[in-house]
Amino acid sequence: MKLHKIFAAGALALAIAGCGTPSPDTYAKQTPALDITRYFNGTLDAHGMFQDRSGEVIKRFVVQMRCTWNGDTGVLDEDFVYSDGTRQKRIWTLTRTGPNTFTATAADVVGTARGTVSGNALRWQYVLALPVDGKVINMDMDDWMFLIDDKVMLNRTAMSKFGVNLGSVTLSFTKRTSALVAPQ
C-alpha cells in the first residue's frame, strides 16, 4: 500500500508540472518579431474586458496610450475609461535590462514588473494593487501579449491571488498610423 501511495504522489506531481505556463522561448520563431520600443512608440488605442473566474464579463474598457522612448527607457501613459463611467490613469516606466528583457514600474504596481520578449510574444509578470469594494488587493498578474501584425497586438492576462485564479483581462491594441491625429 505504501508503494501505491508513493506512485500516486509521483503521478500527481508529474501531472501538475505538465500544467505549467509556456516559456516565452516557445514563441522564439514566431513572426512578426516584436520590438517593444518600436511597437509601443506613438499612440495606441486599446479595447478590453475583465472577466471573473466564471467567465462573466464584469467590466469593459477603452484605453488610449501615448508611448515614448529615450534610449533604453520608455514611458507608456495610459488613460482608461470603463463601461461604468469611471476613469483611471497609469503611467508605466520601462527599462531595457538586456536584449530581450525589460523591467517596469507604475504607481499601482507593487515592486517591479519583469518582462521577456521572444519572437512575437511578450510576457509580463507583476503585482497590481487593485481597488476592490473599498479595499486594495495585491493581485498577481501574468500578462501575455502577442504581436499579430505591425498595427495589432492581443493581450491576455491571468489574475490570481495565492495561486487561485480570480479572473482574466483580454485586450486588443491597435497602433495608430502617422496619418491619424491624436485628439487634444
Backbone hydrogen bonds in HBPLUS format (Angstrom, degrees):
<---DONOR---> <-ACCEPTOR-->    atom                        ^
c    i                          cat <-CA-CA->   ^        H-A-AA   ^      H-
h    n   atom  resd res      DA  || num        DHA   H-A  angle D-A-AA Bond
n    s   type  num  typ     dist DA aas  dist angle  dist       angle   num
A0005-LYS N   A0001-MET O   3.11 MM   4  6.48 150.1  2.20 149.8 156.9     1
A0006-ILE N   A0002-LYS O   3.08 MM   4  6.37 156.1  2.14 148.4 154.9     2
A0007-PHE N   A0003-LEU O   2.93 MM   4  6.14 160.8  1.96 150.9 156.0     3
A0008-ALA N   A0004-HIS O   2.96 MM   4  6.16 159.5  2.01 145.3 151.0     4
A0009-ALA N   A0005-LYS O   2.91 MM   4  6.09 158.0  1.96 147.8 153.5     5
A0010-GLY N   A0006-ILE O   2.97 MM   4  6.17 157.2  2.02 147.9 154.2     6
A0011-ALA N   A0007-PHE O   2.92 MM   4  6.15 156.6  1.97 151.1 157.6     7
A0012-LEU N   A0008-ALA O   2.97 MM   4  6.15 155.6  2.03 146.2 152.7     8
A0013-ALA N   A0009-ALA O   2.97 MM   4  6.19 158.3  2.02 146.8 152.6     9
A0014-LEU N   A0010-GLY O   3.03 MM   4  6.28 156.9  2.09 147.7 153.3    10
A0015-ALA N   A0011-ALA O   2.97 MM   4  6.18 153.5  2.04 145.3 152.8    11
A0016-ILE N   A0012-LEU O   2.94 MM   4  6.20 158.8  1.99 153.7 158.7    12
A0017-ALA N   A0013-ALA O   2.99 MM   4  6.15 160.1  2.03 146.1 151.9    13
A0018-GLY N   A0014-LEU O   3.01 MM   4  6.15 142.5  2.16 141.2 150.7    14
A0019-CYS N   A0016-ILE O   3.06 MM   3  5.28 155.7  2.12 106.8 114.5    15
A0026-THR N   A0023-SER O   2.95 MM   3  5.54 159.4  1.99 118.5 124.6    16
A0027-TYR N   A0024-PRO O   2.97 MM   3  5.80 160.8  2.01 125.3 129.6    17
A0028-ALA N   A0025-ASP O   3.09 MM   3  4.97 169.1  2.11 111.9 112.2    18
A0030-GLN N   A0027-TYR O   2.95 MM   3  5.24 161.2  1.99 115.9 122.0    19
A0034-LEU N   A0119-GLY O   2.79 MM  85  6.12 169.6  1.80 146.9 143.7    20
A0038-ARG N   A0035-ASP O   2.96 MM   3  5.41 142.1  2.11 110.6 121.6    21
A0039-TYR N   A0035-ASP O   2.89 MM   4  6.17 169.0  1.91 161.3 164.6    22
A0040-PHE N   A0036-ILE O   2.92 MM   4  5.43 151.6  2.00 130.4 139.2    23
A0042-GLY N   A0067-CYS O   2.85 MM  25  5.06 176.7  1.85 137.1 136.2    24
A0067-CYS N   A0042-GLY O   2.75 MM  25  5.06 167.5  1.77 151.4 155.6    25
A0176-ARG N   A0043-THR O   3.00 MM 133  5.80 170.5  2.01 160.2 162.3    26
A0044-LEU N   A0065-MET O   2.86 MM  21  5.04 157.4  1.91 142.1 149.5    27
A0065-MET N   A0044-LEU O   2.82 MM  21  5.04 173.6  1.82 154.8 156.2    28
A0045-ASP N   A0174-THR O   2.91 MM 129  5.27 163.8  1.93 149.6 152.7    29
A0174-THR N   A0045-ASP O   2.71 MM 129  5.27 150.1  1.80 159.1 168.6    30
A0046-ALA N   A0063-VAL O   2.82 MM  17  4.90 152.3  1.89 149.4 150.8    31
A0063-VAL N   A0046-ALA O   2.86 MM  17  4.90 153.7  1.93 139.1 140.1    32
A0047-HIS N   A0172-SER O   3.04 MM 125  5.43 148.1  2.14 141.9 151.2    33
A0172-SER N   A0047-HIS O   2.91 MM 125  5.43 154.4  1.97 149.3 157.5    34
A0048-GLY N   A0061-PHE O   2.88 MM  13  5.29 166.6  1.90 154.0 154.1    35
A0061-PHE N   A0048-GLY O   2.90 MM  13  5.29 154.2  1.96 142.4 140.3    36
A0049-MET N   A0170-THR O   2.98 MM 121  5.57 146.3  2.09 151.7 161.3    37
A0170-THR N   A0049-MET O   3.05 MM 121  5.57 158.7  2.09 155.9 162.8    38
A0050-PHE N   A0059-LYS O   2.79 MM   9  5.29 160.1  1.83 155.4 159.7    39
A0058-ILE N   A0050-PHE O   2.81 MM   8  5.70 157.9  1.86 154.0 161.7    40
A0051-GLN N   A0168-SER O   2.84 MM 117  5.34 167.6  1.86 160.4 164.5    41
A0168-SER N   A0051-GLN O   2.88 MM 117  5.34 152.8  1.95 146.5 154.0    42
A0052-ASP N   A0056-GLU O   2.95 MM   4  5.58 152.5  2.03 153.8 155.7    43
A0055-GLY N   A0052-ASP O   2.89 MM   3  5.36 156.4  1.95 116.4 124.3    44
A0083-SER N   A0060-ARG O   2.76 MM  23  5.19 143.6  1.89 158.2 152.8    45
A0062-VAL N   A0081-VAL O   2.98 MM  19  5.45 154.9  2.04 147.0 154.3    46
A0081-VAL N   A0062-VAL O   2.93 MM  19  5.45 151.2  2.02 157.0 161.6    47
A0064-GLN N   A0079-ASP O   3.00 MM  15  5.32 153.2  2.08 141.1 148.5    48
A0079-ASP N   A0064-GLN O   2.95 MM  15  5.32 153.2  2.02 145.7 154.5    49
A0066-ARG N   A0077-ASP O   2.95 MM  11  5.13 157.9  2.00 138.1 144.4    50
A0077-ASP N   A0066-ARG O   2.96 MM  11  5.13 176.1  1.96 146.0 146.9    51
A0068-THR N   A0075-VAL O   3.04 MM   7  5.41 154.4  2.11 146.5 154.7    52
A0075-VAL N   A0068-THR O   2.85 MM   7  5.41 156.4  1.91 152.3 158.5    53
A0070-ASN N   A0073-THR O   2.80 MM   3  5.38 160.9  1.84 160.6 167.1    54
A0073-THR N   A0070-ASN O   3.23 MM   3  5.38 163.4  2.26 118.8 122.7    55
A0096-ARG N   A0072-ASP O   2.86 MM  24  5.13 160.7  1.90 149.4 155.9    56
A0074-GLY N   A0094-LEU O   2.90 MM  20  4.87 156.6  1.96 129.5 137.3    57
A0094-LEU N   A0074-GLY O   2.75 MM  20  4.87 160.6  1.79 141.8 148.1    58
A0076-LEU N   A0092-TRP O   2.98 MM  16  5.00 157.0  2.04 134.2 141.6    59
A0092-TRP N   A0076-LEU O   2.89 MM  16  5.00 160.7  1.92 148.2 147.7    60
A0078-GLU N   A0090-ARG O   2.79 MM  12  5.17 168.0  1.80 164.5 164.4    61
A0090-ARG N   A0078-GLU O   3.02 MM  12  5.17 158.9  2.06 139.7 145.5    62
A0080-PHE N   A0088-GLN O   2.75 MM   8  4.97 172.4  1.75 160.1 161.5    63
A0088-GLN N   A0080-PHE O   3.12 MM   8  4.97 154.9  2.18 129.0 131.4    64
A0082-TYR N   A0086-THR O   2.86 MM   4  5.35 174.3  1.87 163.4 165.3    65
A0085-GLY N   A0082-TYR O   2.87 MM   3  5.35 159.0  1.91 122.0 124.6    66
A0093-THR N   A0105-THR O   2.91 MM  12  5.41 152.1  1.99 152.0 160.0    67
A0105-THR N   A0093-THR O   3.05 MM  12  5.41 146.0  2.17 135.9 145.9    68
A0095-THR N   A0103-THR O   2.86 MM   8  5.32 155.2  1.92 151.9 153.9    69
A0103-THR N   A0095-THR O   2.93 MM   8  5.32 152.7  2.00 145.1 153.9    70
A0097-THR N   A0101-THR O   2.91 MM   4  5.46 163.2  1.94 130.0 135.2    71
A0117-VAL N   A0100-ASN O   2.82 MM  17  5.06 162.6  1.85 148.0 153.2    72
A0102-PHE N   A0115-GLY O   2.94 MM  13  4.98 156.6  2.00 137.8 140.1    73
A0115-GLY N   A0102-PHE O   2.81 MM  13  4.98 166.9  1.82 151.4 149.1    74
A0104-ALA N   A0113-ALA O   3.01 MM   9  4.93 141.9  2.16 130.5 132.5    75
A0113-ALA N   A0104-ALA O   2.83 MM   9  4.93 162.9  1.86 157.0 155.9    76
A0109-VAL N   A0106-ALA O   3.06 MM   3  5.19 167.3  2.08 114.9 116.8    77
A0129-ALA N   A0108-ASP O   2.78 MM  21  5.27 173.1  1.78 161.8 163.9    78
A0110-VAL N   A0127-VAL O   2.82 MM  17  5.33 155.5  1.88 145.8 153.5    79
A0114-ARG N   A0125-GLN O   3.10 MM  11  5.56 159.7  2.14 148.7 153.7    80
A0125-GLN N   A0114-ARG O   3.02 MM  11  5.56 145.7  2.14 144.3 154.9    81
A0116-THR N   A0123-ARG O   2.99 MM   7  5.44 147.4  2.10 142.2 152.0    82
A0123-ARG N   A0116-THR O   2.97 MM   7  5.44 161.0  2.01 149.6 154.8    83
A0118-SER N   A0121-ALA O   2.92 MM   3  5.39 159.0  1.96 148.3 153.9    84
A0121-ALA N   A0118-SER O   2.99 MM   3  5.39 164.1  2.02 132.3 133.8    85
A0147-LEU N   A0120-ASN O   2.86 MM  27  5.17 165.6  1.88 154.5 157.3    86
A0122-LEU N   A0145-MET O   2.86 MM  23  5.04 148.3  1.97 145.6 150.5    87
A0145-MET N   A0122-LEU O   2.79 MM  23  5.04 161.5  1.82 153.3 159.0    88
A0124-TRP N   A0143-ASP O   2.78 MM  19  4.83 156.5  1.83 140.6 148.6    89
A0143-ASP N   A0124-TRP O   2.79 MM  19  4.83 158.0  1.83 157.1 160.2    90
A0126-TYR N   A0141-MET O   3.12 MM  15  5.33 157.1  2.17 143.0 149.4    91
A0141-MET N   A0126-TYR O   2.76 MM  15  5.33 169.2  1.77 174.7 171.0    92
A0128-LEU N   A0139-MET O   2.83 MM  11  5.15 160.6  1.87 152.4 152.8    93
A0139-MET N   A0128-LEU O   2.80 MM  11  5.15 168.1  1.81 152.0 149.4    94
A0130-LEU N   A0137-ILE O   2.82 MM   7  5.18 165.6  1.84 149.7 145.2    95
A0137-ILE N   A0130-LEU O   2.84 MM   7  5.18 170.6  1.85 143.7 143.3    96
A0132-VAL N   A0135-LYS O   2.67 MM   3  5.26 159.9  1.71 152.2 159.6    97
A0135-LYS N   A0132-VAL O   2.92 MM   3  5.26 162.2  1.95 118.6 124.5    98
A0140-ASP N   A0160-SER O   2.81 MM  20  5.15 152.7  1.88 169.8 165.5    99
A0160-SER N   A0140-ASP O   2.96 MM  20  5.15 157.4  2.01 145.1 151.7   100
A0142-ASP N   A0158-ALA O   3.00 MM  16  5.18 155.3  2.06 149.3 156.1   101
A0158-ALA N   A0142-ASP O   2.99 MM  16  5.18 160.3  2.03 140.1 139.8   102
A0144-TRP N   A0156-ARG O   2.93 MM  12  5.40 162.8  1.96 147.4 153.2   103
A0156-ARG N   A0144-TRP O   2.90 MM  12  5.40 158.9  1.94 155.7 162.6   104
A0146-PHE N   A0154-LEU O   2.75 MM   8  5.28 159.2  1.79 157.0 164.2   105
A0154-LEU N   A0146-PHE O   2.96 MM   8  5.28 161.6  1.99 148.1 147.8   106
A0148-ILE N   A0152-VAL O   2.85 MM   4  5.45 162.6  1.88 148.5 152.9   107
A0149-ASP N   A0152-VAL O   3.37 MM   3  5.46 159.6  2.42 139.0 142.0   108
A0175-LYS N   A0151-LYS O   2.71 MM  24  4.70 159.2  1.75 138.6 146.2   109
A0153-MET N   A0173-PHE O   3.11 MM  20  5.05 156.1  2.17 132.0 136.8   110
A0173-PHE N   A0153-MET O   2.78 MM  20  5.05 174.9  1.78 163.1 164.2   111
A0155-ASN N   A0171-LEU O   2.80 MM  16  4.92 153.2  1.87 157.9 156.1   112
A0171-LEU N   A0155-ASN O   2.92 MM  16  4.92 158.6  1.97 144.5 145.3   113
A0157-THR N   A0169-VAL O   2.82 MM  12  4.97 160.1  1.86 149.9 154.5   114
A0169-VAL N   A0157-THR O   2.92 MM  12  4.97 150.5  2.01 136.1 145.3   115
A0159-MET N   A0167-GLY O   2.91 MM   8  5.23 166.0  1.93 151.7 147.0   116
A0166-LEU N   A0159-MET O   2.78 MM   7  5.57 176.9  1.78 149.9 150.4   117
A0161-LYS N   A0164-VAL O   3.06 MM   3  5.34 149.2  2.16 137.7 144.6   118
A0164-VAL N   A0161-LYS O   2.98 MM   3  5.34 166.3  2.00 116.4 120.0   119
A0180-LEU N   A0177-THR O   3.08 MM   3  5.74 158.6  2.13 119.6 125.1   120
